[in-house]
């Protein structure tokens, strides 16, 4: 399969994020990109469609594609992306620490909470994400041990999804998500350095492999002052 559209997508995205194309500026036309990259319009169009889906450009019929403002730390809820991938897209240098890494059995109470198969062994992790020396996200993760073999604390500091897909050669399929505002717990106030807020934004993820097997439950607990949750909607 021709993957040139991925290369073109990455090149244009890097130009946008590095400021070579400014917000409001029109990027080259499809024909111009075809000449720049010596490729077909279909390939260029596919790359531009990806940029549009990421909220980086907006295509106006008859006028061209224009760069959108992109200064938020954006989590896309229409895609299943790892934290490392989101950080890379937003050009943020987060530091991940893992204050808790242990093995548990999914009992009836945990099954009720996570929907993971009862009786299975799982890794339980706490991961804090810090930016500019401030903790702004607490991830509470459960991964079934059978599906994420030999997971380590060092892997958890980097990218568990990358490990699953590249090292274990396992395909991650899809996720169901719930976004809620919840009262802050003692662990939130301790982990997220919260002093003035009594609530957190909680994103619950029920994640499945390509074959429909649920292997992960994650609660991402966010400092309410630090993140905006965005989606990019286009009227058809």
Secondary structure, 3 states (H helix, E strand, C coil): CCCHHHHHHHHHHHHHHCCCCCCCCECCCHHHHHHHHCCCHHHHHHHHHHHHHCCCEEEECCCEEEECCCCCCEEECCCCCCHHHHHHHHCCCCEEEEEEEEEEECCHHHHHHHCCCCCCEEEEEEEEEEECCEEEEEEEEEEECCCCCCCCHHHHHCCHHHHHHHHCCCCEEEEEEEEEEEECCHHHHHHCCCCCCCEEEEEEEEEEECCCCEEEEEEEEECCCCCEEECCCCCC
